[in-house]
Amino acid sequence: MAKFVMWGSYCEDALEKRTPYRADHLAGLEAQKEKGLLLSLGPTTDNAKVFGTYEAADEATVRQLVENDPYWQNGIWTEYEVYGWNQVF
């Protein structure tokens, strides 16, 4: 399995706007973590960006995970990029 990083952006007022989707978002992340796909994910301290690390068969799988997330589907995440990652340490 390959490793990937995801960088994305949050909408304005994300902390307020995410409320209706938060429980489903967290449940989905937990399921990804249990399957070994999601290694870590969280916002920057200013809540402007999101960063995640994944272990998956390919980039398309990571993109599918991101695009199926309630935060993406409801405009809480406004853009994202996925990069292959060569974890050294």
HUTAUR-V501975 format. One record per residue. OMEGA is omega in whole degrees, -180 to 180 (999 if undefined). Layout:
OMEGA
OMEGA
//
This chain:
180
177
-177
170
177
173
178
180
175
174
173
179
-177
-178
178
-174
-177
-171
-177
-174
-171
-178
179
177
-178
178
178
178
179
178
178
180
180
178
180
-180
-179
178
179
177
177
180
168
-175
178
180
178
-176
173
180
177
173
-175
170
-173
-180
-177
-179
-180
179
179
179
178
178
-179
-174
175
-180
178
179
177
-176
-178
172
176
167
-174
177
177
174
179
179
169
-173
176
-179
-180
178
999
//
